[in-house]
Structures are given as structure tokens and as C-alpha cells.
Amino acid sequence: MQFFYAIAALLAFVGGALSFYFHLVYKKQINPKQIWVPRICQMDSNRCTSIVDTKYGRLGPKPNSFYGSIFLPVYGLILILTATRLIQPEIALILGGITILIGAYLTAALYRLVTYCPICLTVHGLNLLIVLLQLSALFLDKT
């Protein structure tokens, strides 16, 4: 069970790093071509960042990437605390459910905008994988 939460936490930290990368590219503080970002996830600075200025790119006053770069590392810490049984697994799972709902909305928005953003899809995919790992851990804990 703890192994699943450790992997999920690692994925959350990766998602946070990718969100931070997106945010810095959007702010024009770094070049989209970064050696530490897998080529398949690298952004096309014009295509991907153009979604930030749509109604889907900001679920609050700041770009979604800003919130992801903060939320996902915190989520990773919560998953670690869940693995050590300091936090109930249901709390992490509720947070995961929220990320899935938001991710589904934002993925549908990409479809509506006819925009392919590999970094967005990767982060949403990681969030789905994190929830699947949490569900696996809960299932194995019950057996």
C-alpha cells in the first residue's frame, strides 16, 4: 500500500514540476525547449500558452499552471503523509477526485479550442494515474 502512495507522490511532484515549467514558459521566463522536460511534453510556446488567455485557462485570477505548480507538490506531500498513515486515505482520494473533475473539464476545453497541448494532457494523465494508484492502494488494504 505504501508503495502505491510513494509512486503517486512522485507523480504529483513531476506534475508540479511540469506545471511550473508551463507557467515559466507562459511568463516568458524560460525557453520552452528544456533538457529536463521530455521532448514529448515540451510546449510549443504559442500554441500551448494561447489557452491561458481563454476562459478555460484561468479557473481563478491566475493561470491554471500557477495553481498546479503549488497544488501538485502539496498533494504529493499529502500522499506521503497518507502512506505514513498520518492522513486518512479518503482525504487524498477526495483531492484526487477533484483533480480528475477539473482535468476532465480542462481536457474538454482543449478539444473545444481545437488545441493540442502535450504538457496539459500529460499533467491530466498523471492526475488520473495518481487516483488509480490510490484506488489500488485502498483496494489492496481492504483485502
Backbone as CSV, one residue per row, in Angstrom:
resi,resn,N_x,N_y,N_z,CA_x,CA_y,CA_z,C_x,C_y,C_z
1,MET,0.827,-1.198,0.000,0.000,0.000,0.000,0.869,1.258,0.000
2,GLN,1.891,1.273,0.839,2.743,2.451,0.920,3.481,2.696,-0.396
3,PHE,3.821,1.620,-1.091,4.499,1.745,-2.375,3.649,2.531,-3.369
4,PHE,2.341,2.248,-3.408,1.444,2.937,-4.322,1.397,4.433,-4.017
5,TYR,1.345,4.773,-2.737,1.311,6.185,-2.366,2.639,6.874,-2.664
6,ALA,3.743,6.150,-2.510,5.055,6.742,-2.819,5.163,7.045,-4.314
7,ILE,4.719,6.115,-5.148,4.740,6.344,-6.603,3.797,7.489,-6.962
8,ALA,2.617,7.506,-6.341,1.644,8.577,-6.599,2.229,9.931,-6.194
9,ALA,2.922,9.976,-5.057,3.545,11.229,-4.610,4.603,11.680,-5.608
10,LEU,5.409,10.753,-6.084,6.433,11.084,-7.087,5.794,11.660,-8.336
11,LEU,4.704,11.049,-8.785,3.997,11.554,-9.968,3.417,12.946,-9.726
12,ALA,2.937,13.193,-8.506,2.418,14.521,-8.178,3.538,15.564,-8.236
13,PHE,4.724,15.202,-7.752,5.858,16.135,-7.825,6.264,16.390,-9.275
14,VAL,6.222,15.354,-10.099,6.524,15.527,-11.532,5.477,16.449,-12.162
15,GLY,4.210,16.228,-11.845,3.147,17.090,-12.358,3.333,18.540,-11.918
16,GLY,3.759,18.728,-10.678,4.031,20.082,-10.185,5.174,20.738,-10.940
17,ALA,6.222,19.958,-11.215,7.360,20.492,-11.973,6.935,20.866,-13.389
18,LEU,6.106,20.027,-14.016,5.634,20.330,-15.363,4.721,21.558,-15.370
19,SER,3.909,21.710,-14.345,3.057,22.902,-14.234,3.913,24.154,-14.061
20,PHE,4.964,24.037,-13.255,5.883,25.154,-13.044,6.571,25.523,-14.356
21,TYR,6.990,24.511,-15.104,7.591,24.723,-16.428,6.614,25.479,-17.338
22,PHE,5.356,25.020,-17.396,4.350,25.677,-18.225,4.215,27.139,-17.810
23,HIS,4.140,27.369,-16.514,3.945,28.731,-16.014,5.128,29.634,-16.398
24,LEU,6.338,29.121,-16.250,7.513,29.934,-16.605,7.589,30.199,-18.107
25,VAL,7.192,29.236,-18.928,7.167,29.462,-20.376,6.115,30.519,-20.699
26,TYR,4.947,30.400,-20.081,3.882,31.388,-20.306,4.348,32.796,-19.928
27,LYS,5.059,32.902,-18.816,5.552,34.207,-18.355,6.783,34.666,-19.144
28,LYS,7.208,33.826,-20.114,8.390,34.112,-20.941,9.664,34.245,-20.106
29,GLN,9.728,33.465,-19.022,10.908,33.482,-18.169,11.897,32.379,-18.521
30,ILE,11.423,31.357,-19.273,12.324,30.329,-19.779,11.901,29.955,-21.202
31,ASN,12.830,29.358,-21.919,12.585,28.862,-23.267,11.807,27.548,-23.162
32,PRO,10.846,27.293,-24.052,10.092,26.036,-23.974,10.951,24.780,-24.162
33,LYS,12.065,24.909,-24.841,12.948,23.757,-25.075,13.902,23.612,-23.884
34,GLN,13.531,22.739,-22.957,14.340,22.493,-21.766,14.805,21.044,-21.778
35,ILE,16.063,20.826,-21.442,16.624,19.479,-21.480,15.956,18.554,-20.459
36,TRP,15.484,19.094,-19.345,14.890,18.262,-18.289,13.434,17.894,-18.558
37,VAL,12.837,18.497,-19.585,11.456,18.186,-19.950,11.498,17.217,-21.128
38,PRO,10.888,16.033,-20.988,10.894,15.088,-22.114,10.353,15.754,-23.377
39,ARG,10.952,15.424,-24.496,10.593,16.061,-25.768,9.088,15.957,-26.053
40,ILE,8.491,14.836,-25.711,7.064,14.644,-25.975,6.195,15.617,-25.169
41,CYS,6.729,16.116,-24.059,5.981,17.051,-23.203,6.321,18.514,-23.482
42,GLN,7.354,18.754,-24.258,7.762,20.141,-24.473,6.677,20.911,-25.198
43,MET,6.552,22.143,-24.784,5.494,23.001,-25.289,5.896,23.706,-26.570
44,ASP,4.885,23.989,-27.350,5.006,24.954,-28.423,4.531,26.246,-27.760
45,SER,5.430,27.175,-27.542,5.106,28.327,-26.704,3.885,29.098,-27.187
46,ASN,3.643,29.167,-28.478,2.489,29.930,-28.961,1.194,29.143,-28.825
47,ARG,1.227,27.878,-29.218,0.010,27.073,-29.220,-0.458,26.778,-27.796
48,CYS,0.424,26.291,-26.955,0.030,25.896,-25.600,-0.325,27.099,-24.728
49,THR,0.491,28.120,-24.769,0.230,29.258,-23.882,-0.954,30.089,-24.342
50,SER,-1.393,29.898,-25.587,-2.552,30.661,-26.059,-3.819,30.292,-25.285
51,ILE,-3.865,29.094,-24.721,-5.062,28.687,-23.977,-5.194,29.417,-22.651
52,VAL,-4.082,29.936,-22.137,-4.126,30.625,-20.839,-5.028,31.852,-20.914
53,ASP,-5.060,32.502,-22.046,-5.839,33.728,-22.180,-7.280,33.485,-22.628
54,THR,-7.734,32.234,-22.552,-9.139,31.923,-22.814,-9.856,31.786,-21.479
55,LYS,-11.166,31.630,-21.534,-11.926,31.474,-20.287,-11.583,30.169,-19.575
56,TYR,-10.970,29.216,-20.269,-10.608,27.940,-19.666,-9.227,27.969,-19.005
57,GLY,-8.418,28.941,-19.351,-7.032,28.980,-18.885,-6.844,29.505,-17.485
58,ARG,-7.929,30.029,-16.912,-7.848,30.602,-15.566,-9.115,30.242,-14.807
59,LEU,-8.981,29.318,-13.878,-10.131,28.989,-13.033,-10.196,29.925,-11.830
60,GLY,-9.236,30.801,-11.727,-9.168,31.841,-10.707,-8.481,33.034,-11.336
61,PRO,-7.978,33.945,-10.529,-7.336,35.135,-11.110,-5.989,34.853,-11.788
62,LYS,-5.369,33.746,-11.474,-4.066,33.412,-12.057,-4.220,32.233,-13.021
63,PRO,-3.234,32.026,-13.896,-3.306,30.883,-14.817,-3.363,29.545,-14.055
64,ASN,-4.018,28.568,-14.654,-4.143,27.255,-14.028,-2.779,26.646,-13.711
65,SER,-1.792,26.928,-14.543,-0.450,26.384,-14.310,0.136,26.889,-12.992
66,PHE,-0.204,28.100,-12.606,0.262,28.645,-11.331,-0.292,27.795,-10.183
67,TYR,-1.587,27.511,-10.250,-2.213,26.713,-9.183,-1.673,25.290,-9.178
68,GLY,-1.456,24.720,-10.362,-0.913,23.365,-10.436,0.489,23.269,-9.868
69,SER,1.293,24.310,-10.075,2.668,24.272,-9.574,2.728,24.391,-8.051
70,ILE,1.645,24.825,-7.443,1.574,24.860,-5.981,0.808,23.645,-5.448
71,PHE,-0.355,23.371,-6.050,-1.208,22.291,-5.553,-0.539,20.928,-5.653
72,LEU,0.063,20.618,-6.794,0.577,19.270,-7.001,1.705,18.889,-6.031
73,PRO,2.670,19.762,-5.726,3.650,19.386,-4.688,3.004,19.216,-3.299
74,VAL,2.022,20.048,-2.986,1.313,19.888,-1.707,0.558,18.557,-1.702
75,TYR,-0.067,18.239,-2.816,-0.761,16.962,-2.979,0.226,15.803,-2.795
76,GLY,1.425,15.942,-3.355,2.467,14.928,-3.174,2.803,14.726,-1.705
77,LEU,2.905,15.823,-0.965,3.173,15.717,0.480,2.017,15.036,1.203
78,ILE,0.807,15.348,0.807,-0.364,14.704,1.405,-0.339,13.199,1.125
79,LEU,0.066,12.825,-0.072,0.164,11.405,-0.404,1.240,10.704,0.428
80,ILE,2.336,11.390,0.678,3.380,10.828,1.549,2.837,10.660,2.968
81,LEU,2.136,11.677,3.455,1.545,11.577,4.797,0.479,10.494,4.862
82,THR,-0.185,10.256,3.743,-1.161,9.159,3.681,-0.439,7.820,3.765
83,ALA,0.705,7.707,3.096,1.482,6.464,3.137,1.967,6.166,4.546
84,THR,2.262,7.214,5.303,2.739,7.022,6.683,1.582,6.976,7.684
85,ARG,0.364,6.985,7.146,-0.877,6.886,7.932,-1.114,8.071,8.866
86,LEU,-0.529,9.220,8.524,-0.789,10.443,9.288,-2.022,11.168,8.762
87,ILE,-2.422,10.826,7.549,-3.630,11.385,6.933,-4.463,10.218,6.432
88,GLN,-5.760,10.322,6.595,-6.667,9.280,6.120,-6.645,9.218,4.592
89,PRO,-6.655,8.017,4.018,-6.600,7.881,2.556,-7.772,8.554,1.843
90,GLU,-8.894,8.654,2.506,-10.065,9.265,1.876,-9.836,10.752,1.568
91,ILE,-9.044,11.410,2.389,-8.756,12.831,2.153,-7.978,12.991,0.848
92,ALA,-6.936,12.180,0.679,-6.143,12.231,-0.556,-7.000,11.837,-1.758
93,LEU,-7.886,10.877,-1.557,-8.731,10.428,-2.664,-9.734,11.511,-3.069
94,ILE,-10.255,12.241,-2.108,-11.164,13.360,-2.430,-10.417,14.419,-3.246
95,LEU,-9.198,14.744,-2.831,-8.392,15.700,-3.603,-8.144,15.168,-5.010
96,GLY,-7.872,13.876,-5.107,-7.668,13.267,-6.412,-8.912,13.344,-7.273
97,GLY,-10.062,13.119,-6.670,-11.324,13.221,-7.407,-11.542,14.620,-7.951
98,ILE,-11.191,15.611,-7.151,-11.320,16.999,-7.599,-10.390,17.260,-8.787
99,THR,-9.155,16.735,-8.718,-8.227,16.945,-9.841,-8.743,16.270,-11.113
100,ILE,-9.410,15.116,-10.961,-9.959,14.421,-12.125,-11.090,15.238,-12.750
101,LEU,-11.959,15.779,-11.907,-13.063,16.593,-12.430,-12.546,17.829,-13.156
102,ILE,-11.604,18.522,-12.537,-11.030,19.713,-13.172,-10.286,19.320,-14.450
103,GLY,-9.534,18.216,-14.395,-8.803,17.752,-15.568,-9.725,17.389,-16.723
104,ALA,-10.858,16.763,-16.410,-11.821,16.414,-17.468,-12.378,17.683,-18.111
105,TYR,-12.692,18.672,-17.282,-13.193,19.953,-17.788,-12.147,20.616,-18.692
106,LEU,-10.900,20.643,-18.233,-9.847,21.307,-18.998,-9.475,20.528,-20.263
107,THR,-9.555,19.207,-20.215,-9.300,18.410,-21.416,-10.402,18.648,-22.445
108,ALA,-11.642,18.727,-21.985,-12.744,19.051,-22.894,-12.558,20.447,-23.490
109,ALA,-12.018,21.359,-22.678,-11.757,22.713,-23.173,-10.711,22.689,-24.286
110,LEU,-9.682,21.868,-24.130,-8.679,21.745,-25.201,-9.338,21.261,-26.481
111,TYR,-10.246,20.321,-26.344,-10.967,19.803,-27.508,-11.808,20.909,-28.150
112,ARG,-12.510,21.671,-27.327,-13.341,22.774,-27.845,-12.502,23.831,-28.541
113,LEU,-11.324,24.087,-27.989,-10.437,25.102,-28.561,-9.626,24.557,-29.742
114,VAL,-9.785,23.272,-30.025,-9.028,22.595,-31.071,-7.533,22.876,-30.880
115,THR,-7.078,22.619,-29.656,-5.687,22.864,-29.294,-5.097,21.591,-28.703
116,TYR,-3.953,21.225,-29.205,-3.229,20.086,-28.659,-2.108,20.639,-27.796
117,CYS,-2.177,20.369,-26.505,-1.135,20.825,-25.587,-0.589,19.605,-24.851
118,PRO,0.568,19.110,-25.264,1.092,17.884,-24.659,1.341,17.998,-23.160
119,ILE,1.764,19.152,-22.706,2.046,19.310,-21.272,0.747,19.235,-20.469
120,CYS,-0.301,19.839,-20.970,-1.599,19.784,-20.282,-2.096,18.348,-20.203
121,LEU,-2.062,17.660,-21.325,-2.545,16.280,-21.360,-1.693,15.369,-20.480
122,THR,-0.405,15.627,-20.420,0.476,14.828,-19.568,0.121,15.022,-18.101
123,VAL,-0.057,16.268,-17.679,-0.388,16.529,-16.272,-1.752,15.941,-15.919
124,HIS,-2.726,16.075,-16.816,-4.042,15.492,-16.539,-3.956,13.967,-16.497
125,GLY,-3.132,13.395,-17.356,-2.916,11.941,-17.339,-2.246,11.486,-16.050
126,LEU,-1.263,12.261,-15.586,-0.613,11.939,-14.309,-1.620,11.971,-13.164
127,ASN,-2.499,12.965,-13.180,-3.511,13.055,-12.124,-4.431,11.834,-12.131
128,LEU,-4.799,11.371,-13.307,-5.626,10.172,-13.413,-4.871,8.954,-12.880
129,LEU,-3.608,8.844,-13.245,-2.792,7.728,-12.777,-2.634,7.760,-11.253
130,ILE,-2.477,8.946,-10.684,-2.366,9.079,-9.226,-3.618,8.544,-8.549
131,VAL,-4.777,8.896,-9.067,-6.029,8.422,-8.468,-6.150,6.905,-8.616
132,LEU,-5.759,6.377,-9.766,-5.801,4.921,-9.945,-4.874,4.212,-8.953
133,LEU,-3.724,4.793,-8.690,-2.810,4.228,-7.686,-3.433,4.283,-6.292
134,GLN,-4.107,5.394,-5.984,-4.762,5.498,-4.679,-5.869,4.460,-4.532
135,LEU,-6.653,4.282,-5.589,-7.722,3.282,-5.555,-7.138,1.873,-5.402
136,SER,-6.029,1.616,-6.064,-5.366,0.315,-5.932,-4.910,0.098,-4.498
137,ALA,-4.321,1.124,-3.894,-3.867,1.019,-2.515,-5.030,0.761,-1.568
138,LEU,-6.129,1.455,-1.771,-7.302,1.242,-0.920,-7.858,-0.165,-1.096
139,PHE,-7.911,-0.636,-2.334,-8.424,-1.978,-2.604,-7.542,-3.033,-1.945
140,LEU,-6.229,-2.893,-2.089,-5.316,-3.874,-1.502,-5.333,-3.820,0.022
141,ASP,-5.590,-2.659,0.561,-5.656,-2.513,2.019,-6.890,-3.206,2.591
142,LYS,-7.943,-3.268,1.801,-9.202,-3.875,2.247,-9.155,-5.393,2.152
143,THR,-8.219,-5.929,1.333,-8.186,-7.389,1.161,-7.261,-8.058,2.132
